[in-house]
Amino acid sequence: MADVPEARAIIRRQTPKQITAFGVKASKQLLDIVNKTDWTVNINGKKYLRFEGWQTVGKFFGYTVKTESTNYIELGEAKGFEAKSVVLDQSGIVIGGAEAVCMDDEKNWKDKPLYALKSMAQTRASAKAFRQILSWVVVLAGYNPTPMEEIGTEVQEAIVKEETQKVSSENVCPICHATGKYHAPTCPNKDHSDLEFEPEITEEDIEKI
């Protein structure tokens, strides 16, 4: 595991080269640990780190997180909690923080008890607080900078839909509107250099089958 005293010394000196070198070292250690756990969620090839992973990165730098406040709130007809978390260095100095909510109008949380919403609001705020300071290390390790807990079901579905539409829109013929790798052989747009067309099957081809 990355050495905490080393991290504190680097942070005190604030030498960009040293900070970057330690960040790379921490990212490699994080990757090694996460590969042995289930601390990530894969959404369309993008990996989102769970809160445990963010906690681990914080430990590399000697940081801890605590919930400063949690309040019950109502937004229209939705009920839930708003939490605020702060990140502390080893001297107990607050170096960052963030707020987050968890409401019962979210798809995954509409039938959950209030204590579960309260707990998730705290987790989201804590992960987000770490993100404000350490997202650059997580990115170096190859993960998306958004904590997994912030990715609700609706957001996951939106990401998948967006990526699917992006893929399906590639190589779309502007005339016959065919999608995919090959396009209709009867399309007059065969001179379009960016498209591939399904070759016509001849009688000779049929005999070879």
Buried (B, 14 or more C-beta within 10 A) or exposed (E): EBEBEBBBEBBEEEEEEBBEEBBEBBBEBBBEBBEEEEBBBEBEEBBBBBBBBBBBBBBBBBBBBEBBEBEEEEEEEBBBBBBBBBBBBEEEEEBBBBBBBBBBEBEEBEEBEEEBBBBBBBBBBBBBBBBEBBBEBBEBBBBBEBBBBBBBEEBBEEBEEEBEEEEEEEBBBEEBEBBEEEBBEEBEBEEBEEBEBBEEEEEEEEEEE
